[in-house]
Amino acid sequence: MLNYNGDDHNLIKRANKNDIQQRQVQFFDHYLKDKPAPKWMTEGVPAIKKGIDWGFDLEK
């Protein structure tokens, strides 16, 4: 589940739009192109690290 605090359901803030776009690319790369899963998919990102650790790093 992705939660963008302070933004509408259709995402108005540019930073949130960029974030979800990056996550969609990584999601489809993993499931359709057999690329490694990013950390946000396997481990998640704790709420206290939100905005600090994005979890975009790929696992090996």
DRENROVO-700616 format. One record per residue: residue number from 0; residue in three letters; x, y, z of N, C-alpha, C in turn. Coordinates in nm, 3 decimals. Layout:
REM residues N
+-----+-----+---------+---------+---------+---------+---------+---------+---------+---------+---------+
!   k !   r !     n_X !     n_Y !     n_Z !    ca_X !    ca_Y !    ca_Z !     c_X !     c_Y !     c_Z !
+-----+-----+---------+---------+---------+---------+---------+---------+---------+---------+---------+
! NUM ! ALA !       X !       Y !       Z !       X !       Y !       Z !       X !       Y !       Z !
...
+-----+-----+---------+---------+---------+---------+---------+---------+---------+---------+---------+
END
This chain:
REM residues 60
+-----+-----+---------+---------+---------+---------+---------+---------+---------+---------+---------+
!   k !   r !     n_X !     n_Y !     n_Z !    ca_X !    ca_Y !    ca_Z !     c_X !     c_Y !     c_Z !
+-----+-----+---------+---------+---------+---------+---------+---------+---------+---------+---------+
!   0 ! MET !   0.084 !  -0.116 !   0.000 !   0.000 !   0.000 !   0.000 !   0.089 !   0.124 !   0.000 !
!   1 ! LEU !   0.056 !   0.217 !  -0.083 !   0.128 !   0.344 !  -0.087 !   0.040 !   0.452 !  -0.026 !
!   2 ! ASN !   0.099 !   0.532 !   0.062 !   0.024 !   0.637 !   0.130 !   0.101 !   0.767 !   0.114 !
!   3 ! TYR !   0.038 !   0.864 !   0.050 !   0.099 !   0.996 !   0.032 !   0.025 !   1.096 !   0.119 !
!   4 ! ASN !   0.080 !   1.120 !   0.238 !   0.016 !   1.210 !   0.334 !   0.000 !   1.351 !   0.276 !
!   5 ! GLY !  -0.116 !   1.409 !   0.297 !  -0.140 !   1.547 !   0.256 !  -0.164 !   1.566 !   0.108 !
!   6 ! ASP !  -0.186 !   1.458 !   0.034 !  -0.211 !   1.471 !  -0.109 !  -0.345 !   1.405 !  -0.141 !
!   7 ! ASP !  -0.405 !   1.449 !  -0.251 !  -0.533 !   1.394 !  -0.293 !  -0.516 !   1.253 !  -0.347 !
!   8 ! HIS !  -0.628 !   1.185 !  -0.371 !  -0.627 !   1.049 !  -0.423 !  -0.559 !   1.044 !  -0.561 !
!   9 ! ASN !  -0.576 !   1.147 !  -0.641 !  -0.519 !   1.149 !  -0.776 !  -0.380 !   1.213 !  -0.782 !
!  10 ! LEU !  -0.316 !   1.236 !  -0.668 !  -0.181 !   1.290 !  -0.655 !  -0.161 !   1.421 !  -0.731 !
!  11 ! ILE !  -0.158 !   1.527 !  -0.657 !  -0.140 !   1.662 !  -0.710 !   0.007 !   1.704 !  -0.704 !
!  12 ! LYS !   0.076 !   1.670 !  -0.595 !   0.214 !   1.714 !  -0.575 !   0.310 !   1.642 !  -0.670 !
!  13 ! ARG !   0.398 !   1.720 !  -0.734 !   0.491 !   1.666 !  -0.833 !   0.583 !   1.558 !  -0.774 !
!  14 ! ALA !   0.631 !   1.578 !  -0.653 !   0.720 !   1.480 !  -0.590 !   0.651 !   1.346 !  -0.573 !
!  15 ! ASN !   0.524 !   1.348 !  -0.538 !   0.449 !   1.223 !  -0.523 !   0.422 !   1.157 !  -0.657 !
!  16 ! LYS !   0.398 !   1.236 !  -0.760 !   0.379 !   1.180 !  -0.895 !   0.506 !   1.111 !  -0.943 !
!  17 ! ASN !   0.621 !   1.176 !  -0.919 !   0.749 !   1.117 !  -0.958 !   0.776 !   0.988 !  -0.880 !
!  18 ! ASP !   0.742 !   0.989 !  -0.753 !   0.764 !   0.871 !  -0.668 !   0.683 !   0.752 !  -0.719 !
!  19 ! ILE !   0.556 !   0.772 !  -0.743 !   0.472 !   0.660 !  -0.786 !   0.512 !   0.612 !  -0.926 !
!  20 ! GLN !   0.557 !   0.703 !  -1.011 !   0.602 !   0.663 !  -1.144 !   0.725 !   0.573 !  -1.134 !
!  21 ! GLN !   0.820 !   0.609 !  -1.048 !   0.940 !   0.527 !  -1.028 !   0.902 !   0.389 !  -0.972 !
!  22 ! ARG !   0.809 !   0.386 !  -0.880 !   0.768 !   0.258 !  -0.821 !   0.694 !   0.171 !  -0.923 !
!  23 ! GLN !   0.615 !   0.230 !  -1.010 !   0.547 !   0.153 !  -1.115 !   0.648 !   0.092 !  -1.212 !
!  24 ! VAL !   0.748 !   0.170 !  -1.250 !   0.851 !   0.119 !  -1.341 !   0.924 !   0.002 !  -1.276 !
!  25 ! GLN !   0.961 !   0.016 !  -1.149 !   1.031 !  -0.092 !  -1.080 !   0.942 !  -0.215 !  -1.064 !
!  26 ! PHE !   0.815 !  -0.195 !  -1.036 !   0.721 !  -0.306 !  -1.021 !   0.713 !  -0.387 !  -1.151 !
!  27 ! PHE !   0.691 !  -0.320 !  -1.263 !   0.677 !  -0.391 !  -1.390 !   0.810 !  -0.448 !  -1.438 !
!  28 ! ASP !   0.920 !  -0.379 !  -1.411 !   1.052 !  -0.435 !  -1.445 !   1.074 !  -0.567 !  -1.372 !
!  29 ! HIS !   1.035 !  -0.572 !  -1.247 !   1.055 !  -0.694 !  -1.169 !   0.966 !  -0.807 !  -1.218 !
!  30 ! TYR !   0.838 !  -0.781 !  -1.233 !   0.744 !  -0.888 !  -1.267 !   0.738 !  -0.923 !  -1.415 !
!  31 ! LEU !   0.774 !  -0.831 !  -1.503 !   0.765 !  -0.860 !  -1.645 !   0.900 !  -0.880 !  -1.712 !
!  32 ! LYS !   1.006 !  -0.822 !  -1.655 !   1.138 !  -0.830 !  -1.717 !   1.239 !  -0.908 !  -1.632 !
!  33 ! ASP !   1.191 !  -0.969 !  -1.523 !   1.276 !  -1.050 !  -1.434 !   1.395 !  -0.975 !  -1.378 !
!  34 ! LYS !   1.380 !  -0.846 !  -1.356 !   1.486 !  -0.768 !  -1.291 !   1.474 !  -0.786 !  -1.140 !
!  35 ! PRO !   1.581 !  -0.758 !  -1.066 !   1.576 !  -0.773 !  -0.920 !   1.469 !  -0.682 !  -0.858 !
!  36 ! ALA !   1.412 !  -0.731 !  -0.749 !   1.308 !  -0.654 !  -0.679 !   1.371 !  -0.541 !  -0.600 !
!  37 ! PRO !   1.309 !  -0.425 !  -0.598 !   1.359 !  -0.316 !  -0.515 !   1.329 !  -0.344 !  -0.368 !
!  38 ! LYS !   1.402 !  -0.277 !  -0.282 !   1.388 !  -0.296 !  -0.138 !   1.247 !  -0.264 !  -0.089 !
!  39 ! TRP !   1.183 !  -0.164 !  -0.149 !   1.049 !  -0.125 !  -0.103 !   0.947 !  -0.236 !  -0.126 !
!  40 ! MET !   0.972 !  -0.325 !  -0.223 !   0.879 !  -0.434 !  -0.250 !   0.903 !  -0.553 !  -0.158 !
!  41 ! THR !   1.026 !  -0.579 !  -0.123 !   1.056 !  -0.697 !  -0.043 !   1.054 !  -0.671 !   0.107 !
!  42 ! GLU !   1.106 !  -0.557 !   0.149 !   1.115 !  -0.526 !   0.292 !   1.016 !  -0.419 !   0.335 !
!  43 ! GLY !   0.976 !  -0.333 !   0.242 !   0.891 !  -0.221 !   0.277 !   0.974 !  -0.105 !   0.330 !
!  44 ! VAL !   0.912 !   0.006 !   0.355 !   0.977 !   0.123 !   0.412 !   0.898 !   0.162 !   0.536 !
!  45 ! PRO !   0.960 !   0.156 !   0.654 !   0.889 !   0.192 !   0.777 !   0.842 !   0.339 !   0.774 !
!  46 ! ALA !   0.733 !   0.365 !   0.840 !   0.677 !   0.500 !   0.841 !   0.775 !   0.603 !   0.896 !
!  47 ! ILE !   0.860 !   0.565 !   0.990 !   0.955 !   0.661 !   1.047 !   1.067 !   0.697 !   0.949 !
!  48 ! LYS !   1.085 !   0.618 !   0.842 !   1.187 !   0.648 !   0.742 !   1.126 !   0.708 !   0.615 !
!  49 ! LYS !   0.998 !   0.733 !   0.618 !   0.929 !   0.790 !   0.502 !   0.988 !   0.926 !   0.467 !
!  50 ! GLY !   1.029 !   0.944 !   0.343 !   1.090 !   1.067 !   0.299 !   1.241 !   1.071 !   0.319 !
!  51 ! ILE !   1.296 !   0.973 !   0.389 !   1.439 !   0.965 !   0.414 !   1.499 !   0.850 !   0.332 !
!  52 ! ASP !   1.441 !   0.732 !   0.348 !   1.483 !   0.613 !   0.274 !   1.369 !   0.575 !   0.181 !
!  53 ! TRP !   1.391 !   0.593 !   0.052 !   1.284 !   0.567 !  -0.045 !   1.269 !   0.420 !  -0.078 !
!  54 ! GLY !   1.374 !   0.340 !  -0.056 !   1.367 !   0.198 !  -0.083 !   1.381 !   0.162 !  -0.230 !
!  55 ! PHE !   1.438 !   0.251 !  -0.310 !   1.452 !   0.226 !  -0.454 !   1.570 !   0.134 !  -0.488 !
!  56 ! ASP !   1.658 !   0.106 !  -0.389 !   1.774 !   0.021 !  -0.415 !   1.729 !  -0.119 !  -0.455 !
!  57 ! LEU !   1.796 !  -0.175 !  -0.556 !   1.764 !  -0.309 !  -0.602 !   1.841 !  -0.412 !  -0.522 !
!  58 ! GLU !   1.774 !  -0.525 !  -0.498 !   1.840 !  -0.634 !  -0.428 !   1.925 !  -0.712 !  -0.528 !
!  59 ! LYS !   2.025 !  -0.778 !  -0.475 !   2.117 !  -0.853 !  -0.563 !   2.079 !  -0.996 !  -0.575 !
+-----+-----+---------+---------+---------+---------+---------+---------+---------+---------+---------+
END
